[in-house]
Amino acid sequence: MFNKFGLLFVLIISVVIFSPALNNFFWGDDWFHLQVSQISNLNEFFNFFSFQYTSQSTPFYRPISTQLFFFIFNNLFGLNALPYYFFLLIIFAVSLWLLYIFIFLITKDKKAALLTTFIYGISATNFPRLYYLSNLQEVLMTVFVLASLIFFMGMVYKFN
């Protein structure tokens, strides 16, 4: 029974452990990103993706995980931080699911994949990622890297 629902159990436990983040508000760089994402026309929107300095630029080029994220969520939810953190926890759960798939593809061992996912899922290193909205970039990076590796491995196995 545990093997059948093991991944679901790990996902739920990991998200529950970090669920107090849902009570957080904006702080630190979140306010900067909220301000930068305040735009009034399409040209300013495209400035999010510009490699040149604009008034919508940030010190680090991460337009999807910073400007676009804060722009969309601010327009949908305003200063209600709960949906921002809820989305962050969902993306974290997706990263855990992808980690499980990746480890299983490497080891072909469900128990090893489950244990690895569990250890990563409850790791204290996830606190700054999940309690600080501006760190969505780190969780998204994990999702994109794991998805790319899984896709690559699938293509390698397909053509061998």
Contacts in CASP RR format, 6 or more apart in sequence:
PFRMAT RR
TARGET T0000
AUTHOR 0000-0000-0000
METHOD contacts of the structure
MODEL  1
MFNKFGLLFVLIISVVIFSPALNNFFWGDDWFHLQVSQISNLNEFFNFFS
FQYTSQSTPFYRPISTQLFFFIFNNLFGLNALPYYFFLLIIFAVSLWLLY
IFIFLITKDKKAALLTTFIYGISATNFPRLYYLSNLQEVLMTVFVLASLI
FFMGMVYKFN
2 9 0 8 1.000
3 110 0 8 1.000
3 111 0 8 1.000
6 114 0 8 1.000
7 97 0 8 1.000
7 100 0 8 1.000
7 114 0 8 1.000
7 117 0 8 1.000
10 96 0 8 1.000
10 100 0 8 1.000
10 114 0 8 1.000
10 117 0 8 1.000
10 118 0 8 1.000
10 121 0 8 1.000
11 93 0 8 1.000
11 96 0 8 1.000
11 97 0 8 1.000
13 118 0 8 1.000
13 122 0 8 1.000
14 92 0 8 1.000
14 93 0 8 1.000
14 96 0 8 1.000
14 118 0 8 1.000
14 121 0 8 1.000
14 122 0 8 1.000
14 126 0 8 1.000
15 89 0 8 1.000
15 92 0 8 1.000
15 93 0 8 1.000
17 121 0 8 1.000
17 122 0 8 1.000
18 89 0 8 1.000
18 92 0 8 1.000
18 126 0 8 1.000
18 127 0 8 1.000
18 130 0 8 1.000
18 131 0 8 1.000
19 89 0 8 1.000
21 85 0 8 1.000
21 88 0 8 1.000
21 89 0 8 1.000
21 130 0 8 1.000
21 131 0 8 1.000
22 82 0 8 1.000
22 85 0 8 1.000
22 86 0 8 1.000
22 89 0 8 1.000
24 81 0 8 1.000
24 85 0 8 1.000
24 131 0 8 1.000
24 133 0 8 1.000
25 81 0 8 1.000
26 34 0 8 1.000
26 79 0 8 1.000
26 81 0 8 1.000
26 133 0 8 1.000
27 132 0 8 1.000
28 132 0 8 1.000
28 134 0 8 1.000
29 132 0 8 1.000
29 134 0 8 1.000
30 70 0 8 1.000
30 132 0 8 1.000
30 133 0 8 1.000
30 134 0 8 1.000
32 58 0 8 1.000
32 134 0 8 1.000
33 58 0 8 1.000
33 66 0 8 1.000
33 67 0 8 1.000
33 69 0 8 1.000
33 70 0 8 1.000
33 133 0 8 1.000
33 134 0 8 1.000
34 70 0 8 1.000
34 74 0 8 1.000
36 55 0 8 1.000
36 56 0 8 1.000
36 57 0 8 1.000
36 58 0 8 1.000
36 66 0 8 1.000
36 67 0 8 1.000
36 70 0 8 1.000
37 48 0 8 1.000
37 56 0 8 1.000
37 66 0 8 1.000
37 67 0 8 1.000
37 68 0 8 1.000
37 70 0 8 1.000
37 71 0 8 1.000
37 74 0 8 1.000
38 74 0 8 1.000
39 45 0 8 1.000
39 47 0 8 1.000
39 56 0 8 1.000
39 71 0 8 1.000
44 54 0 8 1.000
44 55 0 8 1.000
44 56 0 8 1.000
45 71 0 8 1.000
47 54 0 8 1.000
47 55 0 8 1.000
47 56 0 8 1.000
47 57 0 8 1.000
48 56 0 8 1.000
48 63 0 8 1.000
48 67 0 8 1.000
48 68 0 8 1.000
48 71 0 8 1.000
49 63 0 8 1.000
50 56 0 8 1.000
50 57 0 8 1.000
51 61 0 8 1.000
56 67 0 8 1.000
58 66 0 8 1.000
58 67 0 8 1.000
60 66 0 8 1.000
62 137 0 8 1.000
64 140 0 8 1.000
65 136 0 8 1.000
65 137 0 8 1.000
65 140 0 8 1.000
65 141 0 8 1.000
66 134 0 8 1.000
66 136 0 8 1.000
66 137 0 8 1.000
69 136 0 8 1.000
70 133 0 8 1.000
73 83 0 8 1.000
73 84 0 8 1.000
73 87 0 8 1.000
76 83 0 8 1.000
77 83 0 8 1.000
77 84 0 8 1.000
81 133 0 8 1.000
84 133 0 8 1.000
85 130 0 8 1.000
85 133 0 8 1.000
88 130 0 8 1.000
88 133 0 8 1.000
88 136 0 8 1.000
88 139 0 8 1.000
89 130 0 8 1.000
91 136 0 8 1.000
91 139 0 8 1.000
91 140 0 8 1.000
91 143 0 8 1.000
92 126 0 8 1.000
92 129 0 8 1.000
92 130 0 8 1.000
92 139 0 8 1.000
94 143 0 8 1.000
95 139 0 8 1.000
95 142 0 8 1.000
95 143 0 8 1.000
95 146 0 8 1.000
96 117 0 8 1.000
96 120 0 8 1.000
96 121 0 8 1.000
98 142 0 8 1.000
98 143 0 8 1.000
98 146 0 8 1.000
98 147 0 8 1.000
98 150 0 8 1.000
99 116 0 8 1.000
99 117 0 8 1.000
99 120 0 8 1.000
99 142 0 8 1.000
99 146 0 8 1.000
100 113 0 8 1.000
100 114 0 8 1.000
100 116 0 8 1.000
100 117 0 8 1.000
101 113 0 8 1.000
101 146 0 8 1.000
101 150 0 8 1.000
102 146 0 8 1.000
102 149 0 8 1.000
102 150 0 8 1.000
102 153 0 8 1.000
103 112 0 8 1.000
103 113 0 8 1.000
103 116 0 8 1.000
103 117 0 8 1.000
104 110 0 8 1.000
104 112 0 8 1.000
104 113 0 8 1.000
105 150 0 8 1.000
105 153 0 8 1.000
105 154 0 8 1.000
106 153 0 8 1.000
107 113 0 8 1.000
128 135 0 8 1.000
129 135 0 8 1.000
129 138 0 8 1.000
129 139 0 8 1.000
130 139 0 8 1.000
END
